[in-house]
Amino acid sequence: MILHDLTTDDPFARNVASDYPDVVDELFAVAKEDAGGAFPEWILELAASQADAPGCSDLAGRA
């Protein structure tokens, strides 16, 4: 997951997800609930194989 600090001068310069694991867990839980309680296996496999690059992954084309 990519998480940015929007309070900095260049918010997209650094992924701060590892600094805020509780926020990542909370956002993942919200997404999972929104998806009906689970994600399809194909999307988990695809996400695991992708580099973190918003708008540049196979997932972006399916949105």
PDBQT receptor file of N, H, CA, C and O in Angstrom, charges set to zero:
ATOM      1  N   MET A   1       0.849  -1.173   0.000  1.00  0.00    +0.000 N 
ATOM      2  CA  MET A   1       0.000   0.000   0.000  1.00  0.00    +0.000 C 
ATOM      3  C   MET A   1       0.894   1.236   0.000  1.00  0.00    +0.000 C 
ATOM      4  O   MET A   1       1.981   1.240   0.577  1.00  0.00    +0.000 OA
ATOM      5  N   ILE A   2       0.424   2.246  -0.639  1.00  0.00    +0.000 N 
ATOM      6  H   ILE A   2      -0.460   2.242  -1.107  1.00  0.00    +0.000 HD
ATOM      7  CA  ILE A   2       1.131   3.517  -0.659  1.00  0.00    +0.000 C 
ATOM      8  C   ILE A   2       0.351   4.505   0.195  1.00  0.00    +0.000 C 
ATOM      9  O   ILE A   2      -0.867   4.637   0.071  1.00  0.00    +0.000 OA
ATOM     10  N   LEU A   3       1.076   5.193   1.061  1.00  0.00    +0.000 N 
ATOM     11  H   LEU A   3       2.066   5.086   1.162  1.00  0.00    +0.000 HD
ATOM     12  CA  LEU A   3       0.481   6.193   1.930  1.00  0.00    +0.000 C 
ATOM     13  C   LEU A   3       1.375   7.423   1.876  1.00  0.00    +0.000 C 
ATOM     14  O   LEU A   3       2.586   7.328   2.071  1.00  0.00    +0.000 OA
ATOM     15  N   HIS A   4       0.779   8.568   1.612  1.00  0.00    +0.000 N 
ATOM     16  H   HIS A   4      -0.206   8.645   1.453  1.00  0.00    +0.000 HD
ATOM     17  CA  HIS A   4       1.544   9.810   1.484  1.00  0.00    +0.000 C 
ATOM     18  C   HIS A   4       1.204  10.775   2.607  1.00  0.00    +0.000 C 
ATOM     19  O   HIS A   4       0.082  10.787   3.115  1.00  0.00    +0.000 OA
ATOM     20  N   ASP A   5       2.185  11.583   2.989  1.00  0.00    +0.000 N 
ATOM     21  H   ASP A   5       3.096  11.573   2.577  1.00  0.00    +0.000 HD
ATOM     22  CA  ASP A   5       1.993  12.626   3.988  1.00  0.00    +0.000 C 
ATOM     23  C   ASP A   5       1.644  13.912   3.256  1.00  0.00    +0.000 C 
ATOM     24  O   ASP A   5       2.522  14.593   2.726  1.00  0.00    +0.000 OA
ATOM     25  N   LEU A   6       0.370  14.236   3.231  1.00  0.00    +0.000 N 
ATOM     26  H   LEU A   6      -0.343  13.683   3.662  1.00  0.00    +0.000 HD
ATOM     27  CA  LEU A   6      -0.099  15.383   2.466  1.00  0.00    +0.000 C 
ATOM     28  C   LEU A   6       0.214  16.716   3.137  1.00  0.00    +0.000 C 
ATOM     29  O   LEU A   6      -0.096  17.770   2.580  1.00  0.00    +0.000 OA
ATOM     30  N   THR A   7       0.824  16.690   4.322  1.00  0.00    +0.000 N 
ATOM     31  H   THR A   7       1.077  15.835   4.774  1.00  0.00    +0.000 HD
ATOM     32  CA  THR A   7       1.176  17.934   5.011  1.00  0.00    +0.000 C 
ATOM     33  C   THR A   7       2.576  18.429   4.643  1.00  0.00    +0.000 C 
ATOM     34  O   THR A   7       2.969  19.513   5.072  1.00  0.00    +0.000 OA
ATOM     35  N   THR A   8       3.329  17.667   3.867  1.00  0.00    +0.000 N 
ATOM     36  H   THR A   8       3.009  16.786   3.519  1.00  0.00    +0.000 HD
ATOM     37  CA  THR A   8       4.682  18.071   3.492  1.00  0.00    +0.000 C 
ATOM     38  C   THR A   8       4.675  18.868   2.196  1.00  0.00    +0.000 C 
ATOM     39  O   THR A   8       3.686  18.878   1.463  1.00  0.00    +0.000 OA
ATOM     40  N   ASP A   9       5.791  19.534   1.926  1.00  0.00    +0.000 N 
ATOM     41  H   ASP A   9       6.594  19.526   2.521  1.00  0.00    +0.000 HD
ATOM     42  CA  ASP A   9       5.907  20.328   0.693  1.00  0.00    +0.000 C 
ATOM     43  C   ASP A   9       5.809  19.468  -0.557  1.00  0.00    +0.000 C 
ATOM     44  O   ASP A   9       5.261  19.901  -1.570  1.00  0.00    +0.000 OA
ATOM     45  N   ASP A  10       6.335  18.261  -0.490  1.00  0.00    +0.000 N 
ATOM     46  H   ASP A  10       6.780  17.909   0.333  1.00  0.00    +0.000 HD
ATOM     47  CA  ASP A  10       6.294  17.340  -1.626  1.00  0.00    +0.000 C 
ATOM     48  C   ASP A  10       5.683  16.016  -1.147  1.00  0.00    +0.000 C 
ATOM     49  O   ASP A  10       6.409  15.049  -0.913  1.00  0.00    +0.000 OA
ATOM     50  N   PRO A  11       4.360  15.968  -1.001  1.00  0.00    +0.000 N 
ATOM     51  CA  PRO A  11       3.710  14.824  -0.369  1.00  0.00    +0.000 C 
ATOM     52  C   PRO A  11       3.875  13.490  -1.090  1.00  0.00    +0.000 C 
ATOM     53  O   PRO A  11       3.735  12.433  -0.475  1.00  0.00    +0.000 OA
ATOM     54  N   PHE A  12       4.168  13.530  -2.367  1.00  0.00    +0.000 N 
ATOM     55  H   PHE A  12       4.283  14.388  -2.867  1.00  0.00    +0.000 HD
ATOM     56  CA  PHE A  12       4.269  12.280  -3.119  1.00  0.00    +0.000 C 
ATOM     57  C   PHE A  12       5.704  11.796  -3.270  1.00  0.00    +0.000 C 
ATOM     58  O   PHE A  12       5.962  10.834  -3.994  1.00  0.00    +0.000 OA
ATOM     59  N   ALA A  13       6.634  12.451  -2.598  1.00  0.00    +0.000 N 
ATOM     60  H   ALA A  13       6.425  13.233  -2.010  1.00  0.00    +0.000 HD
ATOM     61  CA  ALA A  13       8.050  12.090  -2.704  1.00  0.00    +0.000 C 
ATOM     62  C   ALA A  13       8.384  10.807  -1.959  1.00  0.00    +0.000 C 
ATOM     63  O   ALA A  13       9.351  10.129  -2.305  1.00  0.00    +0.000 OA
ATOM     64  N   ARG A  14       7.601  10.463  -0.942  1.00  0.00    +0.000 N 
ATOM     65  H   ARG A  14       6.815  11.014  -0.661  1.00  0.00    +0.000 HD
ATOM     66  CA  ARG A  14       7.958   9.327  -0.102  1.00  0.00    +0.000 C 
ATOM     67  C   ARG A  14       6.718   8.575   0.343  1.00  0.00    +0.000 C 
ATOM     68  O   ARG A  14       5.717   9.177   0.731  1.00  0.00    +0.000 OA
ATOM     69  N   ASN A  15       6.794   7.261   0.282  1.00  0.00    +0.000 N 
ATOM     70  H   ASN A  15       7.608   6.772  -0.033  1.00  0.00    +0.000 HD
ATOM     71  CA  ASN A  15       5.742   6.405   0.787  1.00  0.00    +0.000 C 
ATOM     72  C   ASN A  15       5.959   6.243   2.294  1.00  0.00    +0.000 C 
ATOM     73  O   ASN A  15       6.978   5.698   2.718  1.00  0.00    +0.000 OA
ATOM     74  N   VAL A  16       5.007   6.713   3.102  1.00  0.00    +0.000 N 
ATOM     75  H   VAL A  16       4.180   7.156   2.757  1.00  0.00    +0.000 HD
ATOM     76  CA  VAL A  16       5.161   6.665   4.555  1.00  0.00    +0.000 C 
ATOM     77  C   VAL A  16       4.377   5.504   5.181  1.00  0.00    +0.000 C 
ATOM     78  O   VAL A  16       4.186   5.479   6.396  1.00  0.00    +0.000 OA
ATOM     79  N   ALA A  17       3.932   4.562   4.384  1.00  0.00    +0.000 N 
ATOM     80  H   ALA A  17       4.087   4.582   3.396  1.00  0.00    +0.000 HD
ATOM     81  CA  ALA A  17       3.122   3.448   4.891  1.00  0.00    +0.000 C 
ATOM     82  C   ALA A  17       3.834   2.677   5.999  1.00  0.00    +0.000 C 
ATOM     83  O   ALA A  17       3.200   2.290   6.980  1.00  0.00    +0.000 OA
ATOM     84  N   SER A  18       5.132   2.450   5.861  1.00  0.00    +0.000 N 
ATOM     85  H   SER A  18       5.647   2.765   5.064  1.00  0.00    +0.000 HD
ATOM     86  CA  SER A  18       5.853   1.679   6.889  1.00  0.00    +0.000 C 
ATOM     87  C   SER A  18       5.971   2.456   8.197  1.00  0.00    +0.000 C 
ATOM     88  O   SER A  18       6.222   1.862   9.246  1.00  0.00    +0.000 OA
ATOM     89  N   ASP A  19       5.794   3.767   8.148  1.00  0.00    +0.000 N 
ATOM     90  H   ASP A  19       5.590   4.249   7.296  1.00  0.00    +0.000 HD
ATOM     91  CA  ASP A  19       5.835   4.581   9.364  1.00  0.00    +0.000 C 
ATOM     92  C   ASP A  19       4.500   4.557  10.112  1.00  0.00    +0.000 C 
ATOM     93  O   ASP A  19       4.443   4.901  11.293  1.00  0.00    +0.000 OA
ATOM     94  N   TYR A  20       3.442   4.156   9.436  1.00  0.00    +0.000 N 
ATOM     95  H   TYR A  20       3.488   3.877   8.477  1.00  0.00    +0.000 HD
ATOM     96  CA  TYR A  20       2.097   4.193   9.999  1.00  0.00    +0.000 C 
ATOM     97  C   TYR A  20       1.350   2.881   9.749  1.00  0.00    +0.000 C 
ATOM     98  O   TYR A  20       0.322   2.879   9.072  1.00  0.00    +0.000 OA
ATOM     99  N   PRO A  21       1.851   1.772  10.287  1.00  0.00    +0.000 N 
ATOM    100  CA  PRO A  21       1.190   0.486  10.021  1.00  0.00    +0.000 C 
ATOM    101  C   PRO A  21      -0.244   0.430  10.534  1.00  0.00    +0.000 C 
ATOM    102  O   PRO A  21      -1.068  -0.294   9.974  1.00  0.00    +0.000 OA
ATOM    103  N   ASP A  22      -0.555   1.176  11.584  1.00  0.00    +0.000 N 
ATOM    104  H   ASP A  22       0.115   1.764  12.039  1.00  0.00    +0.000 HD
ATOM    105  CA  ASP A  22      -1.926   1.188  12.094  1.00  0.00    +0.000 C 
ATOM    106  C   ASP A  22      -2.887   1.833  11.099  1.00  0.00    +0.000 C 
ATOM    107  O   ASP A  22      -4.025   1.386  10.959  1.00  0.00    +0.000 OA
ATOM    108  N   VAL A  23      -2.439   2.873  10.414  1.00  0.00    +0.000 N 
ATOM    109  H   VAL A  23      -1.514   3.236  10.528  1.00  0.00    +0.000 HD
ATOM    110  CA  VAL A  23      -3.265   3.523   9.394  1.00  0.00    +0.000 C 
ATOM    111  C   VAL A  23      -3.454   2.585   8.203  1.00  0.00    +0.000 C 
ATOM    112  O   VAL A  23      -4.552   2.481   7.657  1.00  0.00    +0.000 OA
ATOM    113  N   VAL A  24      -2.382   1.904   7.804  1.00  0.00    +0.000 N 
ATOM    114  H   VAL A  24      -1.489   1.988   8.247  1.00  0.00    +0.000 HD
ATOM    115  CA  VAL A  24      -2.465   0.949   6.697  1.00  0.00    +0.000 C 
ATOM    116  C   VAL A  24      -3.464  -0.153   7.037  1.00  0.00    +0.000 C 
ATOM    117  O   VAL A  24      -4.303  -0.512   6.210  1.00  0.00    +0.000 OA
ATOM    118  N   ASP A  25      -3.375  -0.689   8.251  1.00  0.00    +0.000 N 
ATOM    119  H   ASP A  25      -2.694  -0.397   8.923  1.00  0.00    +0.000 HD
ATOM    120  CA  ASP A  25      -4.305  -1.745   8.671  1.00  0.00    +0.000 C 
ATOM    121  C   ASP A  25      -5.749  -1.245   8.672  1.00  0.00    +0.000 C 
ATOM    122  O   ASP A  25      -6.659  -1.961   8.252  1.00  0.00    +0.000 OA
ATOM    123  N   GLU A  26      -5.955  -0.018   9.142  1.00  0.00    +0.000 N 
ATOM    124  H   GLU A  26      -5.216   0.563   9.483  1.00  0.00    +0.000 HD
ATOM    125  CA  GLU A  26      -7.301   0.553   9.179  1.00  0.00    +0.000 C 
ATOM    126  C   GLU A  26      -7.866   0.746   7.771  1.00  0.00    +0.000 C 
ATOM    127  O   GLU A  26      -9.024   0.420   7.510  1.00  0.00    +0.000 OA
ATOM    128  N   LEU A  27      -7.046   1.275   6.871  1.00  0.00    +0.000 N 
ATOM    129  H   LEU A  27      -6.105   1.540   7.083  1.00  0.00    +0.000 HD
ATOM    130  CA  LEU A  27      -7.507   1.484   5.493  1.00  0.00    +0.000 C 
ATOM    131  C   LEU A  27      -7.780   0.157   4.794  1.00  0.00    +0.000 C 
ATOM    132  O   LEU A  27      -8.736   0.045   4.026  1.00  0.00    +0.000 OA
ATOM    133  N   PHE A  28      -6.945  -0.852   5.055  1.00  0.00    +0.000 N 
ATOM    134  H   PHE A  28      -6.168  -0.762   5.679  1.00  0.00    +0.000 HD
ATOM    135  CA  PHE A  28      -7.157  -2.175   4.466  1.00  0.00    +0.000 C 
ATOM    136  C   PHE A  28      -8.476  -2.759   4.966  1.00  0.00    +0.000 C 
ATOM    137  O   PHE A  28      -9.234  -3.345   4.193  1.00  0.00    +0.000 OA
ATOM    138  N   ALA A  29      -8.750  -2.595   6.271  1.00  0.00    +0.000 N 
ATOM    139  H   ALA A  29      -8.135  -2.119   6.899  1.00  0.00    +0.000 HD
ATOM    140  CA  ALA A  29      -9.992  -3.120   6.841  1.00  0.00    +0.000 C 
ATOM    141  C   ALA A  29     -11.211  -2.436   6.223  1.00  0.00    +0.000 C 
ATOM    142  O   ALA A  29     -12.217  -3.090   5.949  1.00  0.00    +0.000 OA
ATOM    143  N   VAL A  30     -11.126  -1.133   6.005  1.00  0.00    +0.000 N 
ATOM    144  H   VAL A  30     -10.309  -0.601   6.228  1.00  0.00    +0.000 HD
ATOM    145  CA  VAL A  30     -12.229  -0.402   5.377  1.00  0.00    +0.000 C 
ATOM    146  C   VAL A  30     -12.452  -0.901   3.948  1.00  0.00    +0.000 C 
ATOM    147  O   VAL A  30     -13.589  -1.117   3.528  1.00  0.00    +0.000 OA
ATOM    148  N   ALA A  31     -11.362  -1.079   3.214  1.00  0.00    +0.000 N 
ATOM    149  H   ALA A  31     -10.439  -0.904   3.556  1.00  0.00    +0.000 HD
ATOM    150  CA  ALA A  31     -11.474  -1.572   1.833  1.00  0.00    +0.000 C 
ATOM    151  C   ALA A  31     -12.055  -2.981   1.800  1.00  0.00    +0.000 C 
ATOM    152  O   ALA A  31     -12.884  -3.301   0.948  1.00  0.00    +0.000 OA
ATOM    153  N   LYS A  32     -11.614  -3.812   2.728  1.00  0.00    +0.000 N 
ATOM    154  H   LYS A  32     -10.941  -3.552   3.419  1.00  0.00    +0.000 HD
ATOM    155  CA  LYS A  32     -12.111  -5.196   2.782  1.00  0.00    +0.000 C 
ATOM    156  C   LYS A  32     -13.609  -5.220   3.101  1.00  0.00    +0.000 C 
ATOM    157  O   LYS A  32     -14.367  -5.974   2.490  1.00  0.00    +0.000 OA
ATOM    158  N   GLU A  33     -14.024  -4.400   4.050  1.00  0.00    +0.000 N 
ATOM    159  H   GLU A  33     -13.408  -3.788   4.546  1.00  0.00    +0.000 HD
ATOM    160  CA  GLU A  33     -15.448  -4.320   4.379  1.00  0.00    +0.000 C 
ATOM    161  C   GLU A  33     -16.248  -3.823   3.182  1.00  0.00    +0.000 C 
ATOM    162  O   GLU A  33     -17.327  -4.340   2.890  1.00  0.00    +0.000 OA
ATOM    163  N   ASP A  34     -15.715  -2.818   2.490  1.00  0.00    +0.000 N 
ATOM    164  H   ASP A  34     -14.839  -2.399   2.727  1.00  0.00    +0.000 HD
ATOM    165  CA  ASP A  34     -16.388  -2.273   1.314  1.00  0.00    +0.000 C 
ATOM    166  C   ASP A  34     -16.504  -3.320   0.202  1.00  0.00    +0.000 C 
ATOM    167  O   ASP A  34     -17.436  -3.286  -0.602  1.00  0.00    +0.000 OA
ATOM    168  N   ALA A  35     -15.547  -4.246   0.169  1.00  0.00    +0.000 N 
ATOM    169  H   ALA A  35     -14.790  -4.273   0.822  1.00  0.00    +0.000 HD
ATOM    170  CA  ALA A  35     -15.557  -5.298  -0.845  1.00  0.00    +0.000 C 
ATOM    171  C   ALA A  35     -16.448  -6.475  -0.445  1.00  0.00    +0.000 C 
ATOM    172  O   ALA A  35     -16.482  -7.490  -1.140  1.00  0.00    +0.000 OA
ATOM    173  N   GLY A  36     -17.157  -6.346   0.655  1.00  0.00    +0.000 N 
ATOM    174  H   GLY A  36     -17.129  -5.522   1.220  1.00  0.00    +0.000 HD
ATOM    175  CA  GLY A  36     -18.060  -7.415   1.074  1.00  0.00    +0.000 C 
ATOM    176  C   GLY A  36     -17.435  -8.407   2.034  1.00  0.00    +0.000 C 
ATOM    177  O   GLY A  36     -17.992  -9.481   2.260  1.00  0.00    +0.000 OA
ATOM    178  N   GLY A  37     -16.292  -8.068   2.601  1.00  0.00    +0.000 N 
ATOM    179  H   GLY A  37     -15.839  -7.195   2.417  1.00  0.00    +0.000 HD
ATOM    180  CA  GLY A  37     -15.663  -8.921   3.602  1.00  0.00    +0.000 C 
ATOM    181  C   GLY A  37     -14.449  -9.682   3.123  1.00  0.00    +0.000 C 
ATOM    182  O   GLY A  37     -13.717 -10.254   3.931  1.00  0.00    +0.000 OA
ATOM    183  N   ALA A  38     -14.226  -9.700   1.828  1.00  0.00    +0.000 N 
ATOM    184  H   ALA A  38     -14.821  -9.236   1.172  1.00  0.00    +0.000 HD
ATOM    185  CA  ALA A  38     -13.064 -10.407   1.286  1.00  0.00    +0.000 C 
ATOM    186  C   ALA A  38     -12.789  -9.911  -0.125  1.00  0.00    +0.000 C 
ATOM    187  O   ALA A  38     -13.672  -9.392  -0.807  1.00  0.00    +0.000 OA
ATOM    188  N   PHE A  39     -11.547 -10.083  -0.539  1.00  0.00    +0.000 N 
ATOM    189  H   PHE A  39     -10.829 -10.505   0.016  1.00  0.00    +0.000 HD
ATOM    190  CA  PHE A  39     -11.163  -9.729  -1.899  1.00  0.00    +0.000 C 
ATOM    191  C   PHE A  39     -11.070 -11.007  -2.728  1.00  0.00    +0.000 C 
ATOM    192  O   PHE A  39     -10.699 -12.057  -2.203  1.00  0.00    +0.000 OA
ATOM    193  N   PRO A  40     -11.402 -10.930  -4.013  1.00  0.00    +0.000 N 
ATOM    194  CA  PRO A  40     -11.244 -12.104  -4.870  1.00  0.00    +0.000 C 
ATOM    195  C   PRO A  40      -9.777 -12.531  -4.914  1.00  0.00    +0.000 C 
ATOM    196  O   PRO A  40      -8.878 -11.690  -4.898  1.00  0.00    +0.000 OA
ATOM    197  N   GLU A  41      -9.548 -13.809  -4.968  1.00  0.00    +0.000 N 
ATOM    198  H   GLU A  41     -10.278 -14.492  -4.981  1.00  0.00    +0.000 HD
ATOM    199  CA  GLU A  41      -8.183 -14.338  -4.958  1.00  0.00    +0.000 C 
ATOM    200  C   GLU A  41      -7.331 -13.765  -6.094  1.00  0.00    +0.000 C 
ATOM    201  O   GLU A  41      -6.147 -13.485  -5.904  1.00  0.00    +0.000 OA
ATOM    202  N   TRP A  42      -7.934 -13.590  -7.278  1.00  0.00    +0.000 N 
ATOM    203  H   TRP A  42      -8.896 -13.817  -7.433  1.00  0.00    +0.000 HD
ATOM    204  CA  TRP A  42      -7.155 -13.086  -8.412  1.00  0.00    +0.000 C 
ATOM    205  C   TRP A  42      -6.618 -11.691  -8.142  1.00  0.00    +0.000 C 
ATOM    206  O   TRP A  42      -5.515 -11.358  -8.577  1.00  0.00    +0.000 OA
ATOM    207  N   ILE A  43      -7.383 -10.872  -7.429  1.00  0.00    +0.000 N 
ATOM    208  H   ILE A  43      -8.278 -11.143  -7.076  1.00  0.00    +0.000 HD
ATOM    209  CA  ILE A  43      -6.909  -9.516  -7.178  1.00  0.00    +0.000 C 
ATOM    210  C   ILE A  43      -5.799  -9.507  -6.128  1.00  0.00    +0.000 C 
ATOM    211  O   ILE A  43      -4.887  -8.684  -6.201  1.00  0.00    +0.000 OA
ATOM    212  N   LEU A  44      -5.867 -10.413  -5.156  1.00  0.00    +0.000 N 
ATOM    213  H   LEU A  44      -6.607 -11.082  -5.097  1.00  0.00    +0.000 HD
ATOM    214  CA  LEU A  44      -4.790 -10.524  -4.159  1.00  0.00    +0.000 C 
ATOM    215  C   LEU A  44      -3.492 -10.986  -4.817  1.00  0.00    +0.000 C 
ATOM    216  O   LEU A  44      -2.416 -10.471  -4.514  1.00  0.00    +0.000 OA
ATOM    217  N   GLU A  45      -3.604 -11.956  -5.715  1.00  0.00    +0.000 N 
ATOM    218  H   GLU A  45      -4.479 -12.374  -5.961  1.00  0.00    +0.000 HD
ATOM    219  CA  GLU A  45      -2.421 -12.451  -6.415  1.00  0.00    +0.000 C 
ATOM    220  C   GLU A  45      -1.822 -11.367  -7.310  1.00  0.00    +0.000 C 
ATOM    221  O   GLU A  45      -0.604 -11.193  -7.358  1.00  0.00    +0.000 OA
ATOM    222  N   LEU A  46      -2.678 -10.650  -8.009  1.00  0.00    +0.000 N 
ATOM    223  H   LEU A  46      -3.667 -10.791  -7.970  1.00  0.00    +0.000 HD
ATOM    224  CA  LEU A  46      -2.210  -9.588  -8.888  1.00  0.00    +0.000 C 
ATOM    225  C   LEU A  46      -1.553  -8.469  -8.085  1.00  0.00    +0.000 C 
ATOM    226  O   LEU A  46      -0.491  -7.973  -8.461  1.00  0.00    +0.000 OA
ATOM    227  N   ALA A  47      -2.177  -8.075  -6.991  1.00  0.00    +0.000 N 
ATOM    228  H   ALA A  47      -3.039  -8.478  -6.686  1.00  0.00    +0.000 HD
ATOM    229  CA  ALA A  47      -1.620  -7.019  -6.149  1.00  0.00    +0.000 C 
ATOM    230  C   ALA A  47      -0.273  -7.429  -5.573  1.00  0.00    +0.000 C 
ATOM    231  O   ALA A  47       0.632  -6.600  -5.478  1.00  0.00    +0.000 OA
ATOM    232  N   ALA A  48      -0.125  -8.672  -5.194  1.00  0.00    +0.000 N 
ATOM    233  H   ALA A  48      -0.860  -9.346  -5.271  1.00  0.00    +0.000 HD
ATOM    234  CA  ALA A  48       1.144  -9.149  -4.630  1.00  0.00    +0.000 C 
ATOM    235  C   ALA A  48       2.270  -9.128  -5.657  1.00  0.00    +0.000 C 
ATOM    236  O   ALA A  48       3.443  -9.021  -5.299  1.00  0.00    +0.000 OA
ATOM    237  N   SER A  49       1.908  -9.230  -6.929  1.00  0.00    +0.000 N 
ATOM    238  H   SER A  49       0.955  -9.317  -7.219  1.00  0.00    +0.000 HD
ATOM    239  CA  SER A  49       2.942  -9.290  -7.969  1.00  0.00    +0.000 C 
ATOM    240  C   SER A  49       3.291  -7.914  -8.540  1.00  0.00    +0.000 C 
ATOM    241  O   SER A  49       4.206  -7.802  -9.355  1.00  0.00    +0.000 OA
ATOM    242  N   GLN A  50       2.579  -6.876  -8.125  1.00  0.00    +0.000 N 
ATOM    243  H   GLN A  50       1.835  -6.968  -7.462  1.00  0.00    +0.000 HD
ATOM    244  CA  GLN A  50       2.779  -5.539  -8.682  1.00  0.00    +0.000 C 
ATOM    245  C   GLN A  50       3.692  -4.695  -7.806  1.00  0.00    +0.000 C 
ATOM    246  O   GLN A  50       3.671  -4.806  -6.580  1.00  0.00    +0.000 OA
ATOM    247  N   ALA A  51       4.486  -3.859  -8.438  1.00  0.00    +0.000 N 
ATOM    248  H   ALA A  51       4.504  -3.768  -9.433  1.00  0.00    +0.000 HD
ATOM    249  CA  ALA A  51       5.257  -2.858  -7.706  1.00  0.00    +0.000 C 
ATOM    250  C   ALA A  51       4.303  -1.728  -7.324  1.00  0.00    +0.000 C 
ATOM    251  O   ALA A  51       3.310  -1.487  -8.010  1.00  0.00    +0.000 OA
ATOM    252  N   ASP A  52       4.610  -1.046  -6.236  1.00  0.00    +0.000 N 
ATOM    253  H   ASP A  52       5.417  -1.242  -5.680  1.00  0.00    +0.000 HD
ATOM    254  CA  ASP A  52       3.788   0.088  -5.827  1.00  0.00    +0.000 C 
ATOM    255  C   ASP A  52       4.006   1.239  -6.789  1.00  0.00    +0.000 C 
ATOM    256  O   ASP A  52       5.020   1.933  -6.717  1.00  0.00    +0.000 OA
ATOM    257  N   ALA A  53       3.067   1.441  -7.679  1.00  0.00    +0.000 N 
ATOM    258  H   ALA A  53       2.243   0.877  -7.737  1.00  0.00    +0.000 HD
ATOM    259  CA  ALA A  53       3.152   2.517  -8.659  1.00  0.00    +0.000 C 
ATOM    260  C   ALA A  53       1.747   2.898  -9.073  1.00  0.00    +0.000 C 
ATOM    261  O   ALA A  53       1.228   2.363 -10.052  1.00  0.00    +0.000 OA
ATOM    262  N   PRO A  54       1.121   3.810  -8.349  1.00  0.00    +0.000 N 
ATOM    263  CA  PRO A  54      -0.278   4.143  -8.643  1.00  0.00    +0.000 C 
ATOM    264  C   PRO A  54      -0.484   4.535 -10.099  1.00  0.00    +0.000 C 
ATOM    265  O   PRO A  54       0.265   5.336 -10.656  1.00  0.00    +0.000 OA
ATOM    266  N   GLY A  55      -1.497   3.965 -10.691  1.00  0.00    +0.000 N 
ATOM    267  H   GLY A  55      -2.106   3.314 -10.238  1.00  0.00    +0.000 HD
ATOM    268  CA  GLY A  55      -1.819   4.288 -12.072  1.00  0.00    +0.000 C 
ATOM    269  C   GLY A  55      -0.978   3.541 -13.083  1.00  0.00    +0.000 C 
ATOM    270  O   GLY A  55      -1.176   3.698 -14.288  1.00  0.00    +0.000 OA
ATOM    271  N   CYS A  56      -0.043   2.732 -12.614  1.00  0.00    +0.000 N 
ATOM    272  H   CYS A  56       0.117   2.604 -11.636  1.00  0.00    +0.000 HD
ATOM    273  CA  CYS A  56       0.871   2.046 -13.533  1.00  0.00    +0.000 C 
ATOM    274  C   CYS A  56       0.781   0.528 -13.401  1.00  0.00    +0.000 C 
ATOM    275  O   CYS A  56       1.609  -0.183 -13.971  1.00  0.00    +0.000 OA
ATOM    276  N   SER A  57      -0.184   0.025 -12.678  1.00  0.00    +0.000 N 
ATOM    277  H   SER A  57      -0.857   0.603 -12.215  1.00  0.00    +0.000 HD
ATOM    278  CA  SER A  57      -0.277  -1.414 -12.493  1.00  0.00    +0.000 C 
ATOM    279  C   SER A  57      -1.453  -1.970 -13.293  1.00  0.00    +0.000 C 
ATOM    280  O   SER A  57      -2.292  -1.224 -13.798  1.00  0.00    +0.000 OA
ATOM    281  N   ASP A  58      -1.494  -3.291 -13.394  1.00  0.00    +0.000 N 
ATOM    282  H   ASP A  58      -0.813  -3.897 -12.984  1.00  0.00    +0.000 HD
ATOM    283  CA  ASP A  58      -2.620  -3.949 -14.063  1.00  0.00    +0.000 C 
ATOM    284  C   ASP A  58      -3.942  -3.647 -13.330  1.00  0.00    +0.000 C 
ATOM    285  O   ASP A  58      -5.009  -3.666 -13.942  1.00  0.00    +0.000 OA
ATOM    286  N   LEU A  59      -3.866  -3.373 -12.032  1.00  0.00    +0.000 N 
ATOM    287  H   LEU A  59      -2.998  -3.358 -11.534  1.00  0.00    +0.000 HD
ATOM    288  CA  LEU A  59      -5.072  -3.073 -11.277  1.00  0.00    +0.000 C 
ATOM    289  C   LEU A  59      -5.694  -1.757 -11.719  1.00  0.00    +0.000 C 
ATOM    290  O   LEU A  59      -6.918  -1.627 -11.700  1.00  0.00    +0.000 OA
ATOM    291  N   ALA A  60      -4.894  -0.787 -12.113  1.00  0.00    +0.000 N 
ATOM    292  H   ALA A  60      -3.900  -0.893 -12.129  1.00  0.00    +0.000 HD
ATOM    293  CA  ALA A  60      -5.419   0.515 -12.521  1.00  0.00    +0.000 C 
ATOM    294  C   ALA A  60      -6.305   0.377 -13.759  1.00  0.00    +0.000 C 
ATOM    295  O   ALA A  60      -7.292   1.100 -13.897  1.00  0.00    +0.000 OA
ATOM    296  N   GLY A  61      -5.969  -0.525 -14.638  1.00  0.00    +0.000 N 
ATOM    297  H   GLY A  61      -5.168  -1.113 -14.526  1.00  0.00    +0.000 HD
ATOM    298  CA  GLY A  61      -6.741  -0.731 -15.848  1.00  0.00    +0.000 C 
ATOM    299  C   GLY A  61      -8.074  -1.393 -15.600  1.00  0.00    +0.000 C 
ATOM    300  O   GLY A  61      -8.957  -1.350 -16.456  1.00  0.00    +0.000 OA
ATOM    301  N   ARG A  62      -8.232  -2.004 -14.445  1.00  0.00    +0.000 N 
ATOM    302  H   ARG A  62      -7.515  -2.038 -13.750  1.00  0.00    +0.000 HD
ATOM    303  CA  ARG A  62      -9.489  -2.688 -14.111  1.00  0.00    +0.000 C 
ATOM    304  C   ARG A  62     -10.421  -1.824 -13.299  1.00  0.00    +0.000 C 
ATOM    305  O   ARG A  62     -11.573  -2.196 -13.073  1.00  0.00    +0.000 OA
ATOM    306  N   ALA A  63      -9.946  -0.677 -12.856  1.00  0.00    +0.000 N 
ATOM    307  H   ALA A  63      -9.011  -0.374 -13.040  1.00  0.00    +0.000 HD
ATOM    308  CA  ALA A  63     -10.746   0.173 -11.968  1.00  0.00    +0.000 C 
ATOM    309  C   ALA A  63     -11.906   0.808 -12.718  1.00  0.00    +0.000 C 
ATOM    310  O   ALA A  63     -12.686   1.556 -12.128  1.00  0.00    +0.000 OA
TER     311      ALA A  63
